[in-house]
Amino acid sequence: MNIIWKKDGDTVIPRAQIDTKLDDKLSKLFIEVVIKGDSGEYACEAQNRLGIVARSAVKINVIGEMTFPFV
């Protein structure tokens, strides 16, 4: 199985850590500290050897940013 993450249709997602465990058929995308520029549509696309594609997407809107140190 081939799993691809996209943000706003682009396969390059800056600042993201992608953890894909193909044996478990599980993939996670992590952005530890979000900024307003991280807003957009995130999609996970999976394709198997037969070419069948499954896609799931979510829109994220970051409305504020946290400041350091956390209090």
LUMDO-496170 format. One line per field, with one value per residue (C-alpha): residue in three letters; z negated, y negated, x. Coordinates in steps of 0.05 Angstrom, whole numbers, plus 32768, in hexadecimal, padded with zeros to 4 digits. Layout:
<sites>
residuo c(ALA; ...)
w c(Z; ...)
v c(Y; ...)
u c(X; ...)
</sites>
This chain:
<sites>
residuo c(MET; ASN; ILE; ILE; TRP; LYS; LYS; ASP; GLY; ASP; THR; VAL; ILE; PRO; ARG; ALA; GLN; ILE; ASP; THR; LYS; LEU; ASP; ASP; LYS; LEU; SER; LYS; LEU; PHE; ILE; GLU; VAL; VAL; ILE; LYS; GLY; ASP; SER; GLY; GLU; TYR; ALA; CYS; GLU; ALA; GLN; ASN; ARG; LEU; GLY; ILE; VAL; ALA; ARG; SER; ALA; VAL; LYS; ILE; ASN; VAL; ILE; GLY; GLU; MET; THR; PHE; PRO; PHE; VAL)
w c(8000; 8011; 7FE4; 7FF7; 7FCE; 7FF0; 7FD9; 8009; 8040; 8036; 8020; 7FFC; 7FB5; 7F93; 7F49; 7F47; 7F2B; 7F4E; 7F2C; 7F59; 7F41; 7F7E; 7F58; 7F2D; 7F67; 7F3E; 7F4E; 7F23; 7F32; 7EF8; 7EF5; 7EAE; 7EA9; 7EDD; 7EFC; 7F28; 7F66; 7F54; 7F64; 7FA1; 7FB9; 7FA5; 7FCA; 7FC2; 8001; 8001; 803F; 8043; 8078; 809F; 80A3; 8075; 8051; 8010; 7FFB; 7FBB; 7FB2; 7F7C; 7F7D; 7F45; 7F34; 7F02; 7EE3; 7EB1; 7E9E; 7E5A; 7E3D; 7E15; 7DDD; 7DD1; 7D92)
v c(8000; 7FBB; 7F81; 7F38; 7EFA; 7EB8; 7E71; 7E47; 7E79; 7E75; 7EB4; 7E89; 7E78; 7E4A; 7E54; 7E95; 7ED7; 7F12; 7F56; 7F8E; 7FD5; 7FFD; 803F; 8020; 7FF9; 7FBB; 7F77; 7F39; 7EF2; 7EC8; 7E7E; 7E72; 7E26; 7E0A; 7DC5; 7DA1; 7DB8; 7DFF; 7DF0; 7E16; 7E58; 7E96; 7ED6; 7F1D; 7F48; 7F93; 7FBE; 8009; 8036; 8038; 7FEC; 7FE3; 7FA0; 7F8B; 7F42; 7F1E; 7ED3; 7E9F; 7E53; 7E32; 7DE8; 7DCE; 7D8F; 7D7F; 7D91; 7DA5; 7D7E; 7D99; 7DA8; 7DCD; 7DB2)
u c(8000; 8019; 8004; 800D; 7FFD; 7FEC; 7FDF; 7FB5; 7FC5; 8010; 8037; 806A; 8053; 8085; 8091; 8068; 807E; 805D; 805B; 8043; 803C; 8028; 8021; 7FEB; 7FCE; 7FD6; 7FF4; 7FF8; 800E; 8029; 8035; 804D; 8043; 8014; 8017; 7FE4; 8009; 7FF6; 7FAD; 7F92; 7F77; 7F9E; 7F91; 7FA9; 7FA7; 7FB3; 7FBC; 7FC3; 7FE2; 7FA0; 7FA0; 7F65; 7F6A; 7F4B; 7F4E; 7F3D; 7F43; 7F39; 7F3D; 7F64; 7F5E; 7F92; 7F75; 7FAC; 7FF2; 800D; 8047; 8081; 808A; 8049; 8029)
</sites>
